[in-house]
Amino acid sequence: MQLGMLITEVTYADTIVAVTKAALRRGYSVRLFMTDDGVHLVKNAGVMELRKLENVEVSLCDYSANKRNLGDSDIPEGVIKGTQYQNSLMHNECDKVLAF
């Protein structure tokens, strides 16, 4: 099972971490895609620790990051800088997608 999370705001950071870890315990793989104000989660240590876990992919919309003045130095290694294409892939390939 593959779980996707579309993240558009920072409010639910703790929930995103908890749901991701619960999904991994069930043997799922997880894909996170940050866009709009959700890209600010690159500064959240708990969320960024997820990128180091096996079976977790973290990506963000480079356009949204640039519009919010996040530069390359703000984006940790292992986070995929992409476009809405990564979002569409997540929706197409994941069994379930949650929106935050």
Backbone as CSV, one residue per row, in Angstrom:
resi,resn,N_x,N_y,N_z,CA_x,CA_y,CA_z,C_x,C_y,C_z
1,MET,0.851,-1.180,0.000,0.000,0.000,0.000,0.889,1.233,0.000
2,GLN,0.488,2.211,-0.760,1.241,3.458,-0.823,0.311,4.607,-0.426
3,LEU,0.759,5.399,0.551,-0.005,6.529,1.068,0.657,7.822,0.638
4,GLY,-0.135,8.720,0.106,0.364,10.026,-0.280,-0.200,11.100,0.630
5,MET,0.556,12.168,0.803,0.080,13.311,1.583,0.373,14.585,0.818
6,LEU,-0.669,15.318,0.510,-0.569,16.626,-0.112,-0.591,17.646,1.012
7,ILE,0.467,18.412,1.140,0.630,19.321,2.282,0.652,20.757,1.768
8,THR,-0.375,21.534,2.162,-0.485,22.912,1.691,-0.333,23.937,2.813
9,GLU,-0.225,23.477,4.061,-0.040,24.392,5.180,0.788,23.718,6.268
10,VAL,1.257,24.496,7.218,2.175,23.974,8.230,1.478,23.514,9.506
11,THR,0.210,23.794,9.631,-0.539,23.551,10.864,-0.474,22.111,11.356
12,TYR,-0.416,21.161,10.451,-0.558,19.755,10.815,0.759,18.987,10.858
13,ALA,1.851,19.648,11.131,3.170,19.006,11.108,3.218,17.776,12.012
14,ASP,2.739,17.892,13.245,2.791,16.755,14.167,1.929,15.599,13.680
15,THR,0.784,15.913,13.094,-0.097,14.871,12.554,0.558,14.176,11.367
16,ILE,1.217,14.931,10.522,1.902,14.353,9.360,2.979,13.379,9.811
17,VAL,3.736,13.753,10.822,4.775,12.860,11.354,4.143,11.607,11.939
18,ALA,3.096,11.767,12.734,2.454,10.619,13.383,1.822,9.675,12.366
19,VAL,1.135,10.208,11.372,0.490,9.369,10.351,1.545,8.644,9.519
20,THR,2.625,9.340,9.182,3.695,8.708,8.403,4.291,7.528,9.168
21,LYS,4.611,7.728,10.430,5.204,6.644,11.220,4.230,5.490,11.414
22,ALA,2.951,5.786,11.591,1.944,4.725,11.724,1.822,3.930,10.421
23,ALA,1.851,4.623,9.299,1.768,3.945,8.003,2.983,3.050,7.778
24,LEU,4.156,3.533,8.136,5.366,2.720,7.981,5.301,1.463,8.847
25,ARG,4.771,1.602,10.061,4.635,0.421,10.929,3.709,-0.620,10.309
26,ARG,2.772,-0.196,9.502,1.851,-1.123,8.827,2.443,-1.668,7.528
27,GLY,3.650,-1.248,7.198,4.299,-1.740,5.990,4.011,-0.919,4.745
28,TYR,3.413,0.249,4.899,3.125,1.114,3.762,4.376,1.892,3.371
29,SER,4.371,2.392,2.155,5.334,3.406,1.767,4.574,4.737,1.735
30,VAL,5.303,5.835,1.925,4.665,7.140,2.071,5.348,8.151,1.163
31,ARG,4.526,8.961,0.505,5.035,10.054,-0.326,4.435,11.355,0.185
32,LEU,5.294,12.309,0.487,4.862,13.626,0.927,5.154,14.625,-0.183
33,PHE,4.168,15.457,-0.491,4.381,16.532,-1.465,3.931,17.832,-0.837
34,MET,4.871,18.760,-0.689,4.596,20.058,-0.074,4.447,21.118,-1.161
35,THR,3.384,21.921,-1.042,3.138,23.007,-1.972,2.498,24.157,-1.213
36,ASP,2.311,25.278,-1.871,1.766,26.476,-1.223,2.539,26.741,0.076
37,ASP,1.865,27.103,1.161,2.572,27.391,2.412,3.161,26.140,3.062
38,GLY,2.761,24.969,2.612,3.311,23.721,3.140,4.803,23.587,2.923
39,VAL,5.356,24.323,1.954,6.800,24.233,1.699,7.614,24.725,2.893
40,HIS,6.996,25.514,3.773,7.718,25.999,4.956,8.075,24.854,5.913
41,LEU,7.491,23.682,5.709,7.833,22.537,6.563,9.257,22.043,6.336
42,VAL,9.955,22.582,5.343,11.375,22.236,5.195,12.167,22.750,6.393
43,LYS,11.569,23.637,7.179,12.217,24.165,8.372,11.746,23.467,9.646
44,ASN,10.906,22.448,9.498,10.400,21.697,10.643,11.228,20.425,10.800
45,ALA,11.968,20.334,11.901,12.891,19.209,12.106,12.173,17.866,12.096
46,GLY,11.015,17.780,12.721,10.287,16.511,12.783,9.870,16.013,11.413
47,VAL,9.343,16.905,10.609,8.930,16.524,9.256,10.143,16.173,8.411
48,MET,11.214,16.938,8.535,12.397,16.683,7.715,13.120,15.400,8.117
49,GLU,12.960,14.950,9.346,13.538,13.661,9.745,12.900,12.515,8.960
50,LEU,11.673,12.697,8.518,10.972,11.644,7.779,11.694,11.283,6.490
51,ARG,12.368,12.259,5.875,13.036,11.994,4.591,14.147,10.971,4.729
52,LYS,14.617,10.751,5.951,15.704,9.803,6.191,15.212,8.374,6.394
53,LEU,13.893,8.211,6.518,13.332,6.887,6.775,13.154,6.103,5.481
54,GLU,13.344,4.815,5.594,13.140,3.937,4.448,11.671,3.965,4.055
55,ASN,11.408,3.943,2.765,10.058,3.938,2.194,9.313,5.252,2.360
56,VAL,10.052,6.358,2.529,9.450,7.690,2.575,10.124,8.550,1.508
57,GLU,9.299,9.214,0.697,9.789,10.158,-0.299,9.200,11.526,0.030
58,VAL,10.035,12.543,0.061,9.593,13.901,0.359,9.953,14.784,-0.835
59,SER,8.952,15.469,-1.356,9.194,16.388,-2.462,8.417,17.675,-2.225
60,LEU,8.811,18.706,-2.964,8.113,19.980,-2.847,8.030,20.658,-4.197
61,CYS,7.101,21.589,-4.275,6.920,22.397,-5.475,7.951,23.522,-5.453
62,ASP,8.868,23.475,-6.386,9.925,24.476,-6.458,9.347,25.873,-6.696
63,TYR,8.286,25.964,-7.471,7.639,27.253,-7.724,7.126,27.857,-6.415
64,SER,6.435,27.044,-5.616,5.922,27.528,-4.328,7.063,27.942,-3.408
65,ALA,8.134,27.168,-3.401,9.292,27.504,-2.559,9.898,28.834,-2.982
66,ASN,10.071,29.026,-4.271,10.648,30.286,-4.766,9.752,31.472,-4.443
67,LYS,8.444,31.307,-4.579,7.501,32.391,-4.278,7.517,32.767,-2.804
68,ARG,7.943,31.838,-1.954,7.999,32.085,-0.509,9.432,32.322,-0.039
69,ASN,10.297,32.669,-0.989,11.686,33.042,-0.710,12.497,31.945,-0.033
70,LEU,12.210,30.696,-0.359,13.020,29.580,0.112,14.019,29.244,-0.986
71,GLY,15.282,29.361,-0.668,16.316,29.073,-1.649,16.832,27.655,-1.520
72,ASP,17.751,27.316,-2.377,18.344,25.977,-2.359,18.957,25.644,-1.008
73,SER,19.538,26.641,-0.352,20.180,26.387,0.938,19.162,26.085,2.040
74,ASP,17.901,26.440,1.825,16.844,26.164,2.807,16.273,24.745,2.681
75,ILE,16.534,24.117,1.553,15.937,22.812,1.268,16.952,21.718,1.590
76,PRO,16.642,20.878,2.587,17.594,19.847,3.010,17.862,18.812,1.913
77,GLU,19.031,18.249,1.995,19.399,17.166,1.087,18.390,16.031,1.248
78,GLY,18.014,15.444,0.144,17.064,14.336,0.177,15.637,14.750,-0.121
79,VAL,15.371,16.054,-0.122,14.051,16.552,-0.509,14.089,16.835,-2.009
80,ILE,13.160,16.256,-2.732,13.113,16.416,-4.181,12.474,17.758,-4.518
81,LYS,13.223,18.595,-5.204,12.672,19.852,-5.712,12.039,19.542,-7.057
82,GLY,10.737,19.695,-7.113,10.054,19.341,-8.341,8.975,20.338,-8.699
83,THR,8.007,19.823,-9.396,6.892,20.631,-9.875,5.593,19.938,-9.496
84,GLN,4.513,20.461,-10.017,3.224,19.813,-9.780,3.180,18.436,-10.449
85,TYR,4.165,18.128,-11.261,4.249,16.782,-11.835,4.407,15.737,-10.738
86,GLN,5.230,16.040,-9.713,5.385,15.107,-8.598,4.044,14.930,-7.870
87,ASN,3.280,15.998,-7.759,1.956,15.923,-7.155,1.045,15.008,-7.977
88,SER,1.050,15.175,-9.290,0.187,14.338,-10.128,0.622,12.878,-10.091
89,LEU,1.925,12.624,-10.031,2.403,11.243,-9.905,1.922,10.620,-8.601
90,MET,2.005,11.399,-7.517,1.561,10.900,-6.221,0.085,10.510,-6.292
91,HIS,-0.735,11.377,-6.860,-2.167,11.090,-6.951,-2.446,9.877,-7.834
92,ASN,-1.646,9.711,-8.858,-1.848,8.595,-9.778,-1.349,7.263,-9.208
93,GLU,-0.260,7.291,-8.464,0.391,6.053,-8.039,0.045,5.607,-6.626
94,CYS,-0.435,6.519,-5.779,-0.759,6.147,-4.399,-2.168,5.569,-4.295
95,ASP,-2.312,4.636,-3.361,-3.620,4.030,-3.142,-4.574,5.004,-2.454
96,LYS,-4.054,5.809,-1.563,-4.822,6.823,-0.838,-3.996,8.086,-0.748
97,VAL,-4.662,9.240,-0.793,-3.968,10.521,-0.637,-4.731,11.342,0.405
98,LEU,-4.013,11.806,1.392,-4.565,12.686,2.416,-4.141,14.111,2.106
99,ALA,-4.997,15.070,2.373,-4.668,16.475,2.147,-4.594,17.203,3.487
100,PHE,-3.525,17.935,3.685,-3.331,18.723,4.899,-3.114,20.173,4.517
